[in-house]
Amino acid sequence: MPTREDVLRISSVEEAFDLSTTKVRKREVALIRVAERERLIRLTEHAKEAAEDEGIARELIWRTIRCGRVRSKDSAEDDGRQIGLNFEAEADDRAIRVKVSWKARYFVPTVHTL
């Protein structure tokens, strides 16, 4: 199990994710969940605004990362998609997706309703 120190040692997106494959690696999920638990995930203004626009509570964002299903991984920035893992959860009769990427020592999510 990765530690807080393992998360803080990551210095590039390539260290956070195996970009050679779209297969989700256990280590990638574990790093993100440690980062969530240790509060090393930062909500960007874009994520905050998207969550507000769609009526997604911040706790639901964190719960989706903590307990949601990992549905897929984007390992290249093709078609304008950000590199990262896509977590999904059901809440309030809708599906929520939170993509978690990495930037400048912190994991960062994007949020939307499916």
FENSULKA-V240310 format. One record per residue. N is the residue number from 1. RES is the residue in one small letter. SS is DSSP state (a for helix, b for strand, c for the rest). PSI is psi as a letter, one per 30 degrees, with the letter a starting at -180 (none if undefined). OMEGA is omega in whole degrees, 0 to 359 (none if undefined). Layout:
N RES SS PSI OMEGA
N RES SS PSI OMEGA
This chain:
1 m c k 178
2 p c l 180
3 t c l 174
4 r a e 181
5 e a e 176
6 d a e 179
7 v a e 182
8 l a f 179
9 r a f 181
10 i c k 182
11 s c g 178
12 s c l 178
13 v a e 179
14 e a f 176
15 e a f 180
16 a a e 185
17 f c k 172
18 d c j 185
19 l c g 179
20 s c f 184
21 t c l 172
22 t c f 177
23 k c k 179
24 v c k 180
25 r c k 179
26 k a e 180
27 r a e 180
28 e a e 179
29 v a e 181
30 a a e 178
31 l a e 181
32 i a e 182
33 r a e 173
34 v a e 179
35 a a e 178
36 e a e 182
37 r a e 182
38 e c g 180
39 r c h 178
40 l c g 173
41 i b k 182
42 r b k 174
43 l b k 176
44 t c l 176
45 e a e 178
46 h a e 180
47 a a e 179
48 k a e 180
49 e a e 180
50 a a e 179
51 a a e 178
52 e a e 180
53 d a e 183
54 e c g 177
55 g c h 179
56 i c j 180
57 a c k 180
58 r a e 179
59 e a e 178
60 l a e 175
61 i a e 182
62 w a e 180
63 r a e 178
64 t a e 178
65 i a e 184
66 r a e 191
67 c a f 185
68 g c l 176
69 r b k 173
70 v b j 187
71 r b e 183
72 s b l 177
73 k b k 172
74 d b j 185
75 s c g 176
76 a c l 181
77 e c h 177
78 d a k 176
79 d a g 178
80 g a g 180
81 r c k 178
82 q c k 175
83 i c k 175
84 g b l 178
85 l b k 179
86 n b j 178
87 f b k 178
88 e b k 176
89 a b l 175
90 e b k 177
91 a b k 177
92 d c h 179
93 d c h 175
94 r b l 178
95 a b k 179
96 i b k 174
97 r b k 175
98 v b j 175
99 k b k 178
100 v b k 178
101 s b a 181
102 w b k 178
103 k b k 171
104 a c h 175
105 r c f 180
106 y b k 169
107 f b k 181
108 v b k 180
109 p b l 163
110 t b l 192
111 v b k 170
112 h b l 176
113 t b k 177
114 l c none none
